[in-house]
Amino acid sequence: MQRMLSVLSLQHRCSGGLMYRYATELAPERAEYLVDRLAQWVVNHRLETPAILFLETMKPLSFIGSQMWLMYGVPMLGIVADEYQTSEFGLLFENRENVEALIKRIETLAREADEKRKNEEKKK
């Protein structure tokens, strides 16, 4: 009898004998770290407005999007990236509270970056 494995299983053996590891749980501390890391990336690339617009628009569908990410995105990116880390982002977006925390963190970091830029302009 062949055992069926879900996307969230810890290990999955494919026909080539490769091991794929997926995250099954996301600790609150790790979720906070991922939110901060993602928000920093968005602000560093000055994509605050499109990111917030996208996140607010897609918030009601965050769970469906996270499942699509876990089902299709993680295995495809597994070719070039670590499956465990990429699956953590899928778990992050399962919970709408994490999406809201990401939006708030982006807004906070964007405000701080704007103030920093204004202070630098005043000094010149």
FENGI-V800917 format. One record per helix or strand of 3 or more residues. SS is the DSSP state (@ for helix, = for strand). FROM is the first residue (numbers start at 1). TO is the last residue. If there is no record, write none. Layout:
ss=SS from=FROM to=TO
ss=SS from=FROM to=TO
//
This chain:
ss== from=11 to=13
ss== from=19 to=21
ss=@ from=28 to=44
ss=@ from=48 to=77
ss=@ from=83 to=92
ss=@ from=96 to=123
//
